[in-house]
Amino acid sequence: MKFVIAREDFVALIGKVQGVVPSKGIIPIVSCILIEANKEGLTISATDLTLSIKVKKQVQVEEEGAIALPAKHLFSLVRELIAREVTVEMGKDKVVRITSGGSHFRLHAIDKSEFPTFPDLGEGKTIPVDAPSLQEMLYNTAFAVAREDTRQALKGVFIELQQGKATVVGTDGKRLAKVERRIVEEDTPEYLSCIIPLKAVDEMMRLLDGSDKITLTLFADKISLETKDACLVSKLLMEQFPDYRQVLPNPEAMRTVNLHREELLTLLKQVSLFTSDVTPSVKLTLNEGELALQAMNSKVGEGNVQMPVDYHENKLEIAFHPHFFIDILRHSKDETVTFGIIDSFHPGSITDTSDSQFILMPMRLATE
């Protein structure tokens, strides 16, 4: 095997698959990436046995071949090279020689036969999707997914497709993010749904960056995403996703108020400094023409802030986790957001002019 590639392109290709490589692999081979050079160009693959990815690019291939190399060492090395081109050559001794300008390196390689095969993509439900829309939907929901939870279903993003409309939901049981949007040009003839693991969602968002049209293919136990020069395949979480509709507040029962997003974000950051690590809650009080935020901590002190609002109804109080509220405001894009509340015990709703809806479960205010 021998090929020549621009250093910048080599870094970009390895960077696209680097996130899939596990830091501590179950077996040593998954800490490697597979490099294949043939008449069609260069293909680089990585897997953690649950998530697999391969990217390709047209390069100058002088001799065909394939070999597995340690991902971390190769990526670190290529990033530090200075010359514009890199030559990669494998000899019969299973040692790969990397040359760039006046620099010469040797990396011990592993035979390609030891590298896991890429998942078989047989017949599935193939759906052409608008890439920018899907990327935005994933971004506006993935932040709410549970990082640590015994319920596996909450460790991924839920997607359902019906009649050309997609609904994407992420929740950790304390907050929920939902986006509904038409991202399919043609109506899907049947209802489709799946739960994509969070790691796969993160890698999908990277692949979608800069893409236009992509193809999603849903199988019984996995999903694939294909762009012009990349393919990602992930196993699905096979548990039942909770009925998120049950926690959506009844819009007819809510009282709403428009809030300046940046001002509210600043005040939440200020008052959150006075919350307890055990029960981090901030009380929001809506009074005539004013929203007041309060937090107290016996070891630190007390914080009280106010902002003027266009509110002229009865007094309302509710407590929320401030950092969850901050995350939601960061994923909103308008100058103002609409805050909806029923009472102290029902979830609050935050919306903007987009098709996103964010739900926050109320908390009991700390008394320390």
C-alpha positions in Angstrom: 0.0 0.0 0.0 1.2 3.5 -0.9 -0.6 6.8 -1.2 0.1 10.5 -1.2 -2.3 12.9 0.5 -2.4 16.6 1.5 -1.6 16.8 5.3 -4.7 19.0 5.8 -7.0 16.4 4.1 -5.4 13.6 6.2 -6.0 15.5 9.4 -9.6 16.2 8.4 -10.3 12.5 7.5 -8.9 11.1 10.7 -10.6 13.8 12.7 -14.0 12.7 11.3 -13.6 9.2 12.7 -11.5 9.9 15.8 -14.6 10.6 18.0 -15.8 7.0 17.4 -12.6 5.4 18.7 -13.1 4.4 22.3 -10.6 5.7 24.9 -10.5 2.3 26.5 -11.5 -0.4 24.0 -12.9 -3.8 25.0 -10.4 -5.3 22.5 -7.2 -3.6 21.4 -8.1 -3.5 17.7 -10.9 -1.0 18.2 -8.3 1.5 19.3 -7.1 1.5 15.7 -8.5 2.9 12.5 -8.6 0.9 9.3 -7.0 2.6 6.3 -7.8 1.2 2.8 -6.3 2.5 -0.4 -7.6 1.5 -3.8 -8.5 2.8 -7.3 -11.5 4.7 -5.8 -9.3 6.6 -3.4 -8.8 6.4 0.4 -11.2 5.1 3.0 -10.7 5.4 6.7 -12.9 3.4 9.2 -13.4 3.3 12.9 -15.7 1.4 15.3 -16.4 0.8 19.0 -18.5 -2.2 18.1 -21.7 -0.3 18.6 -21.0 2.7 16.4 -19.1 2.5 13.1 -18.1 5.1 10.6 -16.2 5.4 7.4 -15.1 8.4 5.3 -13.5 8.5 1.9 -11.6 10.9 -0.3 -10.0 10.8 -3.7 -6.2 10.8 -3.3 -3.2 9.7 -5.3 -2.9 5.9 -4.7 0.3 4.4 -6.1 -0.2 0.9 -4.6 -3.5 -0.6 -3.3 -3.7 -2.1 0.2 -5.2 -1.9 3.7 -3.9 -1.8 7.2 -5.0 -0.9 10.7 -3.0 1.7 12.7 -3.3 3.1 16.2 -5.7 6.0 16.0 -4.5 8.2 18.8 -0.8 8.0 17.8 -1.5 8.5 14.1 -3.8 11.5 14.6 -1.4 13.2 17.0 1.5 12.6 14.6 -0.3 13.9 11.5 -1.5 17.1 13.3 2.1 17.9 14.1 3.5 17.6 10.6 4.5 20.8 8.8 5.0 19.8 5.2 2.0 20.1 2.9 2.0 16.5 1.7 2.2 13.1 3.5 3.3 9.8 1.9 2.1 6.6 3.6 3.7 3.3 2.5 3.4 -0.2 4.0 6.2 -2.7 3.5 6.1 -6.5 3.8 7.2 -6.3 7.4 3.8 -4.8 8.5 5.5 -1.5 9.3 4.0 1.6 7.9 6.4 4.3 6.8 5.1 7.9 7.0 7.1 10.6 5.2 6.4 14.3 5.2 9.1 16.7 4.0 12.3 15.8 5.8 10.5 13.9 8.5 10.3 10.1 8.5 8.4 7.8 10.9 7.6 4.1 11.3 4.4 2.8 12.9 3.7 -0.8 13.7 0.5 -1.9 12.0 -2.1 -4.6 12.5 -3.4 -6.8 9.7 -6.7 -5.7 8.3 -8.2 -9.1 8.9 -8.3 -8.4 12.7 -10.3 -5.2 12.2 -14.1 -5.7 12.7 -16.1 -5.8 9.5 -18.3 -2.8 8.7 -22.0 -3.5 9.5 -24.0 -5.0 6.7 -26.5 -2.6 5.3 -29.2 -4.7 3.7 -32.8 -3.7 3.1 -34.1 -1.0 5.3 -36.5 2.0 5.3 -34.5 4.7 3.4 -35.5 8.3 3.8 -33.9 11.3 2.1 -33.6 14.1 4.7 -32.6 17.8 4.7 -29.3 17.8 6.5 -29.3 21.4 8.0 -32.8 20.8 9.5 -31.8 17.5 11.0 -28.6 18.9 12.5 -30.5 21.7 14.1 -33.2 19.4 15.5 -30.5 17.1 17.0 -28.6 20.1 18.5 -31.8 21.4 20.1 -32.6 18.1 21.8 -29.4 16.2 22.5 -28.4 18.5 25.4 -31.4 17.3 27.4 -30.5 13.6 27.1 -29.6 11.7 30.3 -25.9 11.1 30.7 -26.2 8.9 33.7 -29.5 7.0 34.2 -30.5 3.4 34.7 -33.1 3.8 32.1 -31.4 3.1 28.8 -34.2 4.7 26.8 -33.3 8.1 28.2 -29.7 7.8 27.1 -30.6 8.6 23.5 -32.6 10.9 21.2 -36.0 9.7 20.2 -37.0 10.2 16.6 -40.4 9.5 15.1 -41.4 10.0 11.4 -44.9 10.2 10.1 -46.3 11.8 6.9 -43.1 13.6 6.2 -42.9 15.2 9.6 -40.2 14.4 12.1 -40.5 14.7 15.9 -37.2 14.6 17.8 -37.2 14.4 21.6 -34.5 14.4 24.3 -35.1 14.1 28.0 -33.5 13.1 31.3 -36.7 13.1 33.3 -36.1 16.6 34.7 -36.2 18.5 31.4 -37.4 17.8 27.9 -36.6 19.2 24.5 -38.9 18.6 21.5 -38.7 19.8 17.9 -41.3 19.1 15.2 -40.4 19.9 11.6 -41.0 18.6 8.1 -37.6 17.4 7.0 -38.7 14.7 4.5 -39.6 15.8 1.0 -42.0 13.0 0.5 -44.6 11.7 3.0 -43.5 8.6 4.8 -46.1 5.9 4.2 -45.9 4.5 7.7 -45.0 5.4 11.2 -41.3 5.0 12.0 -39.5 5.5 15.3 -36.2 4.8 17.0 -33.9 5.8 19.8 -30.4 6.8 18.8 -27.6 6.6 21.4 -26.2 10.0 22.4 -22.7 9.2 21.2 -24.1 8.4 17.7 -26.1 11.6 17.8 -22.9 13.6 18.5 -21.1 12.0 15.6 -24.1 12.5 13.3 -24.1 16.3 14.0 -20.4 16.4 13.0 -21.1 14.6 9.7 -24.1 16.8 9.0 -22.0 20.0 9.3 -21.7 21.4 5.8 -23.9 18.7 4.2 -27.0 19.5 2.2 -29.0 16.3 1.5 -28.4 13.0 3.3 -30.0 9.7 3.6 -31.2 8.0 6.7 -31.9 4.2 6.6 -33.7 2.6 9.5 -33.3 -1.1 10.2 -34.7 -3.4 12.9 -31.8 -2.8 15.2 -29.7 -0.1 13.7 -29.7 3.2 11.7 -27.4 4.5 9.1 -26.6 8.0 7.9 -25.0 8.5 4.6 -23.5 11.7 3.1 -21.6 12.2 -0.1 -18.4 11.0 1.4 -19.2 9.3 4.7 -21.4 6.6 6.2 -22.2 6.2 9.9 -24.0 3.1 11.3 -25.2 2.9 14.9 -27.0 0.2 16.9 -30.3 1.5 18.3 -31.5 1.5 21.9 -34.1 -1.2 21.9 -36.2 0.0 24.9 -39.5 1.7 24.9 -39.3 5.5 25.0 -41.6 7.0 27.6 -44.7 8.8 26.4 -43.4 12.4 26.3 -46.8 13.8 25.5 -48.0 13.2 29.1 -45.6 15.8 30.4 -46.4 18.5 27.9 -48.4 21.2 29.6 -51.9 22.0 28.4 -51.5 25.3 26.5 -55.0 26.4 27.3 -54.3 26.2 31.1 -51.0 28.1 30.9 -50.4 31.8 31.6 -47.7 33.1 29.4 -45.2 36.0 29.5 -42.6 37.1 27.0 -39.1 37.4 28.5 -35.9 39.0 27.2 -33.7 36.0 26.7 -30.3 37.5 27.3 -31.4 39.5 30.3 -33.0 36.4 31.9 -29.9 34.3 31.1 -27.7 36.9 32.9 -29.9 37.0 35.9 -30.1 33.2 36.2 -26.3 33.0 36.1 -26.1 35.6 38.9 -28.6 34.1 41.2 -27.4 30.5 40.6 -24.2 31.4 42.5 -26.4 31.3 45.6 -27.9 27.8 45.1 -27.0 24.7 47.1 -25.1 21.9 45.5 -27.5 19.4 47.1 -30.7 21.1 45.9 -29.9 23.7 43.3 -33.2 25.6 42.8 -34.2 29.1 42.0 -37.6 30.5 42.8 -39.3 32.5 40.1 -42.1 34.8 41.1 -44.3 36.6 38.6 -45.9 39.7 40.0 -47.6 42.7 38.4 -45.0 44.0 35.8 -42.1 42.0 37.4 -40.3 38.7 37.4 -38.2 38.1 40.6 -35.6 35.4 41.0 -34.4 34.2 44.4 -31.9 31.6 45.7 -30.5 31.1 49.1 -27.7 29.0 50.6 -26.9 29.1 54.3 -23.2 28.7 53.6 -23.0 31.4 50.9 -25.8 33.9 51.3 -28.9 35.0 49.4 -29.4 36.3 45.9 -32.4 38.4 44.7 -32.8 39.8 41.2 -35.7 41.3 39.2 -36.5 42.2 35.6 -39.5 44.1 34.2 -42.0 42.0 32.3 -45.4 42.5 30.7 -47.4 40.5 33.2 -50.7 41.7 34.6 -52.3 38.6 36.2 -52.3 36.9 39.6 -49.1 36.2 41.4 -47.4 32.9 40.3 -44.4 31.1 41.9 -42.4 28.2 40.8 -38.9 26.8 41.4 -36.5 25.4 38.7 -33.0 24.0 38.4 -31.2 27.1 37.2 -28.6 25.3 35.1 -31.3 23.4 33.2 -33.0 26.7 32.5 -29.7 28.3 31.3 -29.1 25.3 28.9 -32.6 25.9 27.4 -32.0 29.6 26.9 -28.7 28.9 25.2 -30.5 26.6 22.8 -33.1 29.2 22.0 -32.3 31.7 19.3 -34.8 34.6 19.5 -34.4 37.9 21.4 -37.4 37.0 23.5 -38.8 33.7 24.6 -42.3 32.8 25.8 -42.5 31.3 29.3 -45.7 29.4 30.1 -46.7 28.3 33.6 -49.8 26.7 35.1 -48.9 26.6 38.8 -46.0 25.6 41.2 -46.5 21.9 40.6 -46.9 21.6 36.8 -44.0 21.7 34.3 -43.1 25.1 32.8 -42.8 25.6 29.0 -40.3 27.7 27.1 -40.8 28.4 23.4 -39.6 30.9 20.8 -40.6 31.5 17.2 -39.0 28.3 16.0 -40.5 24.8 16.1 -38.8 23.9 19.4 -40.5 23.5 22.8 -38.6 23.1 26.0 -40.2 21.7 29.2 -38.8 22.1 32.7 -40.0 20.0 35.7 -40.6 22.2 38.8 -38.5 21.8 42.0 -39.1 22.2 45.6 -37.3 25.4 46.8 -34.4 24.7 49.2 -35.0 25.9 52.7 -31.4 26.0 53.9 
